[in-house]
């Protein structure tokens, strides 16, 4: 389809609409799967893609009995479409934030179990924020600590809730609260049957341990560096399940483990010495574009937690 000296010319709303259809089709893996996401019929989708290919003078995808796939040109256009739509979102957010009214979108990303931890006070923060900025769309997601850091630094999210494990140059940190993580085993684990005098560090360190799989900060490393790290489970739910199997021991926050401890399903191993303190923090990008919803949310956090006077274990 490509011709020499072809020039695209101006790109307007119609082309942007077609590019959005194309991206959705690519994300869904085909025309049929995209029908529900786009709420239009397959024939209409096909017409949009054909018109876009004619407009760009490129073949963007292969469709037929062998299935749907992007051509090499389609892969390039897909990536450029992502960049274009992200830039349009950033432009819209910046313009909204320069106006006096609070509109636009606030993107929050949280680590495992934080939103329901009463110490985080997340539901009340959301309540206060929506009352102050009812015109702002709130979007939340859950991710691992490393992914949250990447999302904030790459402007894919505005505010992150994260257990502190390192300090990155481009991020600002607000301390929320501290928690103690202890070493747990299932009630039927062989280590749980030992008397306290027999539960030596050597016995503990030899038993298979499930851990988060991240490079830990110093306090965590002091506990883990001699242990038999045999399995990885970043999220607490997966880690608890492996501990309950009786085949592994592992560290969990006291608040998360308390109900299972009270039910007699797990026991704390050598709690007087096998523990570490972990800080929970909110992170945001230091050099981000003006964003009034983000600044309001961070102000509410500062007010709620009085972060300036809170003691952080790092």
Phi, psi and omega per residue, in radians:
X1 nan -0.447 -3.060
X2 -1.154 2.452 3.122
X3 -2.213 2.630 3.091
X4 -1.166 2.574 3.067
X5 1.098 0.357 3.089
X6 -1.265 2.385 3.123
X7 -2.214 2.242 -3.070
X8 -1.214 -0.705 -3.078
X9 1.402 -2.772 -3.068
X10 -1.254 2.564 3.065
X11 -1.946 2.152 -3.098
X12 -2.043 -2.903 -3.101
X13 -1.034 -0.660 -3.094
X14 -1.120 -0.773 3.123
X15 -1.146 -0.661 3.124
X16 -1.112 -0.695 3.092
X17 -1.071 -0.760 3.129
X18 -1.132 -0.674 3.113
X19 -1.128 -0.659 3.090
X20 -1.116 -0.700 3.086
X21 -1.098 -0.794 3.133
X22 -1.032 -0.793 -3.131
X23 -1.104 -0.727 3.133
X24 -1.115 -0.734 3.102
X25 -1.059 -0.774 3.128
X26 -1.127 -0.728 3.135
X27 -1.126 -0.623 -3.103
X28 -1.468 -0.251 3.105
X29 1.460 0.343 3.086
X30 2.673 2.963 -3.067
X31 -1.180 -0.813 -3.067
X32 -1.080 -0.785 -3.118
X33 -1.158 -0.436 -3.097
X34 -1.452 -0.222 -3.098
X35 -0.997 -0.824 -3.118
X36 -1.166 -0.751 -3.108
X37 -1.119 -0.648 -3.092
X38 -1.617 -0.297 -3.109
X39 1.054 0.632 3.035
X40 -2.403 2.811 -3.083
X41 -1.323 2.853 -3.094
X42 -1.081 -0.679 -3.123
X43 -1.122 -0.657 3.108
X44 -1.193 -0.697 3.089
X45 -1.072 -0.797 -3.133
X46 -1.043 -0.686 3.124
X47 -1.134 -0.754 3.102
X48 -1.034 -0.795 -3.108
X49 -1.157 -0.743 3.123
X50 -1.086 -0.752 3.114
X51 -1.125 -0.683 3.109
X52 -1.131 -0.771 3.110
X53 -1.053 -0.715 3.103
X54 -1.136 -0.722 -3.120
X55 -1.134 -0.685 -3.114
X56 -1.533 -0.227 -3.082
X57 1.073 0.685 -3.110
X58 -2.452 2.624 2.961
X59 -1.610 2.064 -3.018
X60 -1.672 -0.503 -3.075
X61 -2.631 2.756 3.050
X62 -1.863 2.289 3.102
X63 -2.421 2.456 -3.112
X64 2.896 -2.769 -3.105
X65 -1.100 -0.522 -3.109
X66 -1.353 -0.102 3.120
X67 1.863 -3.077 -3.091
X68 -1.764 2.399 3.041
X69 -2.744 2.663 3.093
X70 -1.481 2.501 2.993
X71 -1.338 3.048 3.092
X72 -1.054 -0.735 3.091
X73 -1.125 -0.661 3.121
X74 -1.093 -0.664 3.098
X75 -1.082 -0.734 3.136
X76 -1.150 -0.803 -3.131
X77 -1.129 -0.631 3.103
X78 -1.060 -0.817 -3.136
X79 -1.126 -0.731 3.125
X80 -1.163 -0.583 3.092
X81 -1.136 -0.761 3.074
X82 -0.994 -0.799 -3.134
X83 -1.106 -0.734 -3.128
X84 -1.104 -0.830 -3.109
X85 -1.166 -0.644 3.064
X86 -1.095 -0.717 3.133
X87 -1.146 -0.694 3.103
X88 -1.112 -0.716 3.094
X89 -1.086 -0.757 3.141
X90 -1.120 -0.702 3.113
X91 -1.100 -0.799 -3.129
X92 -1.097 -0.740 3.141
X93 -1.109 -0.748 -3.127
X94 -1.123 -0.768 3.125
X95 -1.094 -0.766 3.123
X96 -1.054 -0.689 -3.094
X97 -1.281 -0.361 3.102
X98 -1.407 -0.270 3.066
X99 -1.462 2.844 -3.041
X100 -1.263 -0.579 -3.095
X101 -1.438 2.583 3.133
X102 -1.494 1.869 3.088
X103 -2.340 -3.019 3.129
X104 1.669 -2.538 -3.034
X105 -2.454 2.478 3.026
X106 -2.038 2.134 -3.084
X107 -1.864 2.024 3.130
X108 -1.899 2.465 3.064
X109 -2.322 2.304 -2.988
X110 -2.166 2.631 3.028
X111 -1.472 3.102 -3.015
X112 -0.904 2.183 2.969
X113 1.216 -0.001 -3.012
X114 -1.121 -0.731 -3.009
X115 -1.075 -0.446 -3.124
X116 -1.810 0.093 3.079
X117 -1.394 2.069 -3.075
X118 -1.026 -0.449 3.133
X119 -1.217 -0.453 3.138
X120 -1.315 -0.509 3.102
X121 1.083 0.525 -3.030
X122 -1.080 -0.816 3.135
X123 -0.995 -0.679 -3.138
X124 -1.239 -0.621 3.071
X125 -1.075 -0.755 3.115
X126 -1.102 -0.759 -3.135
X127 -1.041 -0.821 3.133
X128 -1.107 -0.716 -3.100
X129 -1.140 -0.839 -3.109
X130 -1.118 -0.627 3.082
X131 -1.126 -0.621 -3.121
X132 -1.452 -0.483 -3.074
X133 -2.425 1.200 -3.081
X134 -1.140 -0.336 -3.124
X135 -1.501 -0.007 -3.110
X136 -1.640 2.289 3.049
X137 -1.412 2.228 -3.132
X138 -1.793 2.223 3.116
X139 -2.176 2.262 3.139
X140 -2.136 2.658 3.112
X141 -2.561 2.869 3.100
X142 -2.125 2.371 -3.111
X143 -2.696 3.002 3.083
X144 -1.318 2.903 -3.097
X145 -1.041 -0.823 -3.118
X146 -1.116 -0.671 3.128
X147 -1.188 -0.660 3.098
X148 -1.081 -0.783 3.104
X149 -1.021 -0.799 3.138
X150 -1.094 -0.727 -3.115
X151 -1.112 -0.722 3.129
X152 -1.178 -0.795 -3.111
X153 -1.163 -0.540 -3.118
X154 -1.650 0.176 3.123
X155 1.090 0.462 3.045
X156 -1.540 -0.190 3.073
X157 -2.620 2.771 -3.067
X158 -1.745 -0.715 -3.094
X159 -2.384 2.371 3.123
X160 -2.151 2.509 3.024
X161 -1.882 2.150 -2.941
X162 -2.612 2.434 2.962
X163 -1.167 2.301 -3.107
X164 -1.185 2.224 3.056
X165 -2.411 -0.204 3.037
X166 -2.940 2.894 3.132
X167 -2.048 2.073 3.141
X168 -1.733 2.508 -3.008
X169 -1.024 -0.682 -3.022
X170 -1.504 0.088 -3.050
X171 -2.017 2.561 2.980
X172 -1.773 2.520 -3.067
X173 -2.136 2.348 2.990
X174 -2.126 2.085 -3.126
X175 -1.284 2.367 3.117
X176 -1.809 -1.061 -3.115
X177 -2.809 2.961 3.116
X178 -2.058 2.619 3.086
X179 -2.424 2.731 3.126
X180 -1.778 2.286 3.060
X181 -1.853 2.269 3.137
X182 -2.080 2.879 -3.103
X183 -1.563 2.239 -3.062
X184 -2.175 2.669 3.038
X185 -2.392 2.750 3.063
X186 -1.189 2.753 -3.100
X187 -1.083 -0.463 -3.132
X188 -1.709 0.153 3.087
X189 -1.200 2.446 3.138
X190 -0.949 -0.597 -3.137
X191 -1.191 -0.508 -3.137
X192 -1.247 -0.292 -3.125
X193 -1.542 -0.189 -3.068
X194 -1.380 2.524 2.996
X195 -1.173 2.716 -3.055
X196 -1.012 -0.609 3.130
X197 -1.193 -0.493 -3.123
X198 -1.547 -0.220 -3.112
X199 -1.485 1.357 -3.094
X200 -1.461 2.823 3.066
X201 -1.092 -0.565 3.112
X202 -1.109 -0.765 3.121
X203 -1.130 -0.725 3.127
X204 -1.115 -0.816 -3.060
X205 -1.172 -0.400 -3.133
X206 -1.450 -0.338 -3.053
X207 -1.380 2.450 3.133
X208 -0.965 2.320 -3.059
X209 -2.113 2.376 3.015
X210 -1.720 2.364 -3.071
X211 -2.425 3.052 -3.012
X212 -1.276 -0.371 3.135
X213 1.439 0.316 3.124
X214 -1.973 2.780 3.011
X215 -1.235 1.989 -3.015
X216 -1.441 2.788 2.997
X217 -1.362 3.071 -2.907
X218 -0.998 -0.788 -3.091
X219 -1.087 -0.682 3.122
X220 -1.249 -0.719 -3.109
X221 -1.071 -0.607 3.119
X222 -1.085 -0.527 3.122
X223 -1.456 -0.636 -2.972
X224 -1.593 -0.401 -2.894
X225 -1.120 -0.371 3.123
X226 -1.853 0.042 -3.059
X227 -1.502 2.838 -3.131
X228 -1.511 1.453 -3.060
X229 -1.343 1.729 -2.965
X230 -1.904 -0.272 -3.088
X231 -2.631 2.720 -3.133
X232 -2.112 2.413 3.030
X233 -2.688 1.807 -3.080
X234 -1.164 -0.893 -3.057
X235 -1.345 2.492 -3.069
X236 -1.026 -0.677 -3.103
X237 -1.044 -0.794 3.106
X238 -1.157 -0.667 3.141
X239 -1.159 -0.748 3.125
X240 -1.082 -0.730 3.124
X241 -1.036 -0.686 3.131
X242 -1.247 -0.623 3.068
X243 -1.118 -0.755 -3.123
X244 -1.143 -0.334 3.096
X245 -1.166 -0.325 -3.093
X246 1.459 -0.061 -3.099
X247 -1.651 -0.199 -3.096
X248 -2.442 2.749 2.903
X249 -2.011 2.836 -3.135
X250 -3.018 2.840 -3.131
X251 -1.558 2.431 3.059
X252 -2.457 2.652 3.036
X253 -1.120 2.482 3.140
X254 -0.975 -0.748 -3.087
X255 -1.099 -0.661 -3.134
X256 -1.273 -0.636 -3.032
X257 -1.485 -0.234 -2.923
X258 -1.020 -0.759 -3.093
X259 -1.166 -0.601 3.115
X260 -1.295 -0.556 3.081
X261 -1.184 -0.791 -3.135
X262 -1.154 -0.536 3.130
X263 -1.386 -0.091 3.122
X264 1.381 0.254 -3.124
X265 -1.444 -0.473 3.121
X266 -2.352 2.828 3.059
X267 -2.315 2.647 3.065
X268 -1.503 2.300 -3.138
X269 -1.655 2.197 3.116
X270 0.731 1.001 -3.007
X271 -1.094 -0.357 -3.121
X272 -1.308 -0.266 -3.117
X273 -2.357 -0.327 -3.120
X274 -1.787 1.419 3.129
X275 -2.767 2.871 2.983
X276 -2.627 2.760 3.118
X277 -1.725 2.432 -3.082
X278 -2.222 2.321 3.109
X279 -1.682 2.453 3.037
X280 -1.798 2.287 -3.061
X281 -2.335 2.765 2.968
X282 -1.810 2.347 -3.132
X283 -2.080 2.607 3.050
X284 -2.597 2.851 -3.086
X285 -1.426 2.343 -3.089
X286 -1.164 -0.694 -2.991
X287 -1.933 0.545 -3.099
X288 -1.240 2.782 3.056
X289 -1.101 2.753 3.098
X290 -0.937 2.317 -3.078
X291 -2.606 1.676 -3.066
X292 -1.123 -0.709 3.075
X293 -1.035 -0.724 3.119
X294 -1.117 -0.757 -3.123
X295 -1.127 -0.660 3.099
X296 -1.115 -0.773 -3.116
X297 -1.115 -0.738 3.116
X298 -1.148 -0.600 3.086
X299 -1.152 -0.707 3.097
X300 -1.101 -0.677 3.105
X301 -1.133 -0.782 -3.141
X302 -1.042 -0.741 -3.128
X303 -1.195 -0.711 -3.069
X304 -1.251 -0.670 -3.049
X305 -1.821 -0.154 -3.114
X306 0.870 0.938 -2.953
X307 -1.004 -0.483 -3.091
X308 -1.108 -0.497 -3.104
X309 -1.816 -0.092 -3.121
X310 -1.279 2.423 3.140
X311 -1.528 2.189 3.127
X312 -1.818 2.424 -3.132
X313 -1.461 0.711 3.110
X314 -2.717 nan nan
